[in-house]
Amino acid sequence: MRINPVYVWVSLLSWMAIAVSIAYLSRRGLGEGASEYFLGGRKLSGFISGLSYSATTYSAFMLVGLVGLTYESGVGALGFEMTYLMFTVLLLTVFAPRFWLAGNRYGFITPAELLAQRYETRWAGVVASLVFLVMLVPYAAVQLMGIGFLVEGLTGGRIPYMAGVAVMGGFAGFAAFWAGMRSVSWTDAFQAITMLTTSLFALFYIFFHFFGSPGNFFRTITVDHPELLKLTWDPRLFIGLALPWAFFALTNPQVSQRMLVPDKISSLKRMIIYFSGFGFVYTVISTLFGFQAASLLPNLENPDKAMAVLLTRVPLPLGLIIFIGIFAAATSTLGSITLTLSSSISRDLARNLLPGADESLHLRLGKLAIPLLVGVFVLFAWLQPGLIAVLSSMASGGLLVTAPALIGAFYWKGGTGAGAVTSMSAGGVFTGLLYVTDFKPFGWWPSVWGFLLTVFLFVSVSLFTASPEKAEEFVDFVNRRMKEVSNR
């Protein structure tokens, strides 16, 4: 069964009307200045922060990319995604309070700004910002590609791939431009609830309608598809894909920036708890969809279209509901990436390269960058450069080069600006070249080699250059405040 395009458009417009209404209500509390626009004034509650973090993190990759990866490779995809979740919770527990404390003390708005202030060189912020811009383009395009594949598959091509891409890009860009972080966070919360409830409903419908019960489904997979339960991944493939995702919470600026928005430490802790629960449930749901598709829809040519084809097998209302859930997930992530990159352009590029201009000009430049960024994302999605899961990991693999400098900012007083700039710039170029040429020395993925080179350069260059004057003060302040927070 293919869904009539009219139903798809009506569902989309209805959902977008609700999201715009929420954005409008949140916009009424918008204040002046960059902190208000890009961080919501650092006043978000733990509940909104947690749902916003979840919706930003779990994107079209999950119900399109991870479903396709599970369809193709079985249980290894679950191990890959659970590795990400465990490391993310660990990194949030360790680094989120440090980000929040330093952000409130020193007033930085972007992760790149943190690096510039900690290493006392604007070039650390400029280089990190350029890494974010280059590497997040494919990840942003992944969200658009997921929706393009989905609408095309649901309607049998009557809504073209690029129509879905254009509608989603326009809506996400509008939401980010209109009201900044406050709008994105509140609509994220709505979208997170939409994502979770719709996917759970569809999952159990398929259990009972096609398999009779969840127990029969698991018996079917065990007996008829035992190959899906075998871990067949080459260790080098697993590490190559999982390593960038293990540091995702730290290196992807659209999520690390979320560490700065809660109103207080207790809200930050609740954010981590809410995200942990959401992430576990959503990961299990997504991989189960992949198993369901593998059982019901064998021999699909393109695994990334498994979810779209699966939804054509369910009743029309349910298919539309799930489609809206996936659209919500992708829109949330794309809007967050767009806003984060615009903040980086405003704070880390414009402010450093145009130091004489006032903040209002920098903010205007950041806002003007939003439609340009969306245009680049749409162009990249039009090129359809590869599998969604691989593209997502490639983007995170490039961002991984910022990890040593970010970790060193809080834990190594001897880390220097020269070490940070050299490691990120050389490591970023090296990793990008390996990905572009698809060169994997000794079978190990570019993310592994890029990470090793970045660590080596950061440590070795820092050892032979002078430490920033206030590095000790920065690290000691964060450590002292962390002890105070832990003793409460």
N, C-alpha and C positions, 0 to 999 in steps of 0.2 A: 504494500500500500504506500502511495506517495501522498504527501499532505498538500492540499490546495494552498497555493501561495497567499491567497487572501487571508486564510486563517493565521498564517505565520505573521503577516504584516499587522493584522489586528492585535494579535497577542503581543508583538513587540511594542507597538504604539501604546497599548494599555499599560504595559509594564514601565515603559519609559515615562509615561505621564505620572505614575506614582513616584518614580525615582526623582523626577524633576521637582515634584511637590515637596519631597523630603529635602532636596537640595535648597529649594527656596526658603523653607522654614529654617534651615541651618544657616543660611546666608544672612538672616536678619541679625544674628549675633556676631557678624564679622566686624572686627575692628580694623584699625589702620596699621600699616607697616608690614615688613617682610615676615616677622615672626607670626603675626596673625594669619597672613595669607598662606604661608608654607607649612606652619606647624599648628594652626588652630589656636594660637596663643598659649600653647602648652597647657591646655585646660581640659583635656578629654578624660572622661571617666575610664575606669578599668574595663567596664563592660563594652563600651563603644570601641576603646582601643583594642581589646581582644578580638572582637568581631572584625574590625578593620584590618588588623594584622592577618587574621585568618583568610579573609577574602582577598587581600592583596597577595598573599603567599600562594594560595590554592586557586589556580587559574584554569584556563582552557586546557592546560597541560594535563590536568587530572582526568576529567571526564572525556577528553579526546585523546591526548597523548599517552597518558598512563594506561587507559583502556586499550589503546592500540598496542602499546608495548607489552601488556599482559597477554593480549590476543596472540602476539607473535612469539613471545618468549616464556610465558608461563610464570611460575612462582618467583622466578628471579626478579621480576619487576617489583613484587611486593617487598622483597629484601632490600632492593635498591631504594625504594621510597621510605621504608621504615628506618633505614640508615640515616637518611636525610632528617626524618622527624626526631630521632634520638639526639643527633648532633645539634639540631636547631634548639631543642629544649635546653640542652647543656650549655650551648653558647649564650642563649638568652639569660639563663640563670647567672652565668659568670659576667657577661659583658653589659647586659641591659642596664643594671643599676649604675655601672661605671659611665656608660654613655649619658644616662640621665643626669647624674651628678655633675659631670663635666659640662654638659650642655647648659645646665642652669647656672653654673658658676661663670663660665666663659662666654655664654651667649651664642654659641655656634648653632647653625641651622641645618647644615648639611654634613655628612660624614667627611667630605673632602675638606670642609672648613675646619673640622677637628684636626685633621692631619696638618693643615697649614699652621694652625695655632700651636699645636704640640711641638712640631719640628721647626717652628719659627722661620718658615720660608713660604712665600706665596706659591712657589713652584710645586710644592707638594700638593697643594690644593688644585692647581691648574692641571697637573698631570693626572691626578686621580679623577678629576672631572672629565678629562678627555677619555680616560679608560672607561668610565661609566657610559659616556655618550656612545662610544664605538661598540662596546660589548652589549649594551642593552637594546640596541636596534633589532638584532635577531630575536631576542626574547620578547620584545614588544610585538614584533611581527607574528610570532607564534600565536599570540592571542587572536589576532585578526585571521590568521590562517585557519585556526580551529573553528571559528564561526563561519568562515567562508566554506569550508568543507561540509560543515553541519547543515547550512541552509541549502546548499547544492544537493546534498544527499537526501535530505528530508523531502524536497520538492521535486526530485528527479531532474534537476537542472533547470526547472522553470524559474527559480530565483538563482541567477548566476553567482558563482563564487565571489566575484568582485563586488556585487551588490551588497552581500553580507559584510564584506570587508569595509566598504565605504560607510555603511550605516553605523557599524559599531565604532569605527574610528572617529566619525563625526560626533557621535553622542559622548564618547569618553572624553574627547578634547573639549567639548562644550562644558561638561561637568567640571573638569579641572580648571578651565579658564574662568568660569563664572564665579566661583566662590572658594577656590583653593582647598586647603586641607580640611576645613570644617565640613564643606560640602562632600568631599570625597569620603571622609570618614563616616559620616552619617549614612550616605548611600551605600558605603561598604557594609555597614551593619545590616541594612535591609537586604543587601545582596547575599551576605553570608547566611542569613536565615533562609532565604529563598533557595540557595544552593543545597543546603543540608536537608530541608524538608522535602523538596521535590525529588531529590535523588533517592532518599530513603523510601518514599512512596513507590517510585518506579522499581526499585530493587525488589521489594517484596511482592509487587504485582507480578513481576517476571518469575520469581520463585514459585508462586502458587499457580499462575496461569499456564506456564510452560513445563514446569517440573512437578507440580503437585504440592510440594512443600520444600522448605529449605533443606531438610534432611535428604529428600530425594535428589535435590540438586547436587549436594555434595557426594552422594553415592554415584550419580551419573558421571561426575567429573573423575572420581576415583576409578571407576570401572571402564568407562569409555574413552577417557582422555588422560591416562596416567602420565603421558609425556609432559603435560602442563604442570605436574607436581614435582618434576625433576629439575634440579638446579644445574642447568647446562651452560651457564654463562662462563666464558673464559675469565679467570681472575683479573687479567689485565683489562678486559672490557668493563668488568664490574667496578674496579678501582677507578678507571678512567672516567666513567660516568658518575660514580658516587662521590669521588673526592671533591669536585666543585660544589656539589649539593651539600656536602657535610659542613662547608663554611658559608652556606647561603645566607644565614641570618646576619653574618658579619660583613660580607663583601657585597651583597646586593643592596644598593643605597635606598631603593624604594621600601625595603623592609627595615633596614637598620635605622632609617630616619624615623620609623615608628617608635623607636626606643625613646625619642625625645618629646613625644606629644602628651603622655599622661600627666595629670595634674599633680600627682604625688607618688612617692615610692610604693605605697600600698596599692595604688591603682596599677602601677607597673607590674607588681607581683600577680595581681588578678589577671592582667592581660596575658601573662605567661601561662597561667592555669587554664584560662578559657581556650587559648590557642592549642594547648597540649591535647585537651579533650576533643576539640573540633578536628584537629589534624589526624588523630588516631582513627576516629570514626570515618572521616572522609577518605582516608587512604584505603581502609578496608572496603568501603563501598565501591571505590573506583576499580580496585583490582577484581572484585567480585563481578562487576559489569564486564570486565575483560574475559573472565572465565565463562560467563553466560554467553557472550558473543561468540567465543570460540566453539562452544557446544552447539549453538543454534545457527551460526552463520559460517560454516567452514569454507576455506579456500578463497577468502577475500583477497583481491589483488593489492589493495592499499589498506594496511592495518589502521591508519589514522581515520578511516571512514567507518570503522566497526561500530562506533556508537551511533552515528547517523543512521546506518542501516538497521541497527537494533531497534531504534526508536520508531522505525516504520512498521515494526511488528506489534506495536502496542496500540491500544485505542487512541483515537485522535486527541481527546482532551489531555490524556496522560503524556503523549508525545510532545504536545505543545508546552505542557508544564515543565518537562525536563529540558526542553530546548531553552526555555526562559532561564532555568537554573544555570545552564552552561553559559548562556549569554551574559548572565549576571556575573559569573565568575571571571570570564574573560574581560568584561568591561571594567570590573573593579581593578584588576591587575594593570590593565592598560592605562586607566586614569591615574593610578598611583605612579606608574613609571613616568608618564608624561609630566605630572606635577613635580616629581623628584628631579627629573632632568632639567626642567625649567628653573627650578630653584638652584640647581648647580650652575646653570648658565648665568643666572642673576648674581649669585653669591661668589662663585669660584672663578668664573671667567670674566664677566663684565666688571665686577668690583676690583679684581686684581689687574686686569688689562686696561681698565679705565678708572684709575684710582682717584681722579679729581672729581668725578661725577658724584651727585648725591644719591641717597638710597632710593628715592622715588624713581630716578631714571633707571637704576639697576632693576627695580621691581617691574617697571614697564617693559624693559627688555626681556625679562623672564616671562612675562605674560605673552609678549609678541612671539616668543619662541615656541609656544604651545602649538599653534596651527602648523608651523614649519616642521616640528617634530612629528606630528600626526601624519603629515604628508610623506615624510621619509618612511615611517612605519608602513603606510599603505603601499608605497612603492616596493618596499622589500617583500611584503606579503604577496604582491602581484608576481614577483619573481619565483615564488614557491621553491626555495632553495634546498629543501630536504625534509626528512622525518621530523615531526614536532619534538619528540623526546630527545633526539640527538641535537637539534638546534638549541633546545633549552639548556642542555648540558654544555654545549659549546660556549654559549653566552656566559654561563656561570664559570666555565673554565677560564675564560679571559678575565673575569672579575676577580678570580682567585689570586691574581698577582698583587692585589691590595691587602691581602690577609697579613703578611709579615709586618708591614708598616702599621696596620691597625692594632695588631696584638702587641707589637713593640711599644706603641704609644702609651699603653697602660702598664706594661710589665718590664720594660727595659729602659732604664734611664740613659744608657749609652747609645740608644738608637738615634741616628742623626738625620738631618734633612737631606744631606747628600746621599745617604744610604736609602732613604725612602724614595727620593726622586729617581735615582739610578735603578733601583730594583723594579719599581712600577713601570718605568718607561721601557727599559730593556726587556724586562720580563713580559710586558704586554705585547711588544713588537714580536718577540720570539714566539710566544704562544699563538698569536694571530697567524703568523706565517706557517706554523705547523698545521693549524686547522685548515687554512686556505689551501695548502699543498697536499693535505691529507697524509702527511708524513708522520709515521709512528715508529721511531727508532726502537729496535728490538721488540716491537709489538706493543710498546707502552704508549698510552694516549698523550696528546699534547698537554693536557691539564697537568699530568704528572711531571713531565719535563719542565714545563713553565713554572710550576710551583717550586721545584727543586732549585732552578736557576734563580728565582726571585729570593728565596731564603738565603742562598749563598751570597748574592749580591748585597742584600740588605745587611747581613751580618758583617761581611768582609769590608765593605765600604765604610760602614759605621765604625769599625775598629780603627780605621786609619784617618778618620776625620773627627773634628771637634764636636762635642755634644752641645745642644742648644743651652743657652744660659739658664732658662727657666724649666728645663726638663725635670729636674729633681723636685721643684716646687709642684709641678703638675702631677707627677706620679704620687708624691707624698700626700697631696691634698686628697686625691681620689682614694688612696689606701686608708687614710685616716677617716674619711667620711664613710667608707664601706664598713669599717669596724663599728662606727657609731650606729649605722643602720642595722647591722647584724645583731647588735646587743639590745635592740629595742624589743 
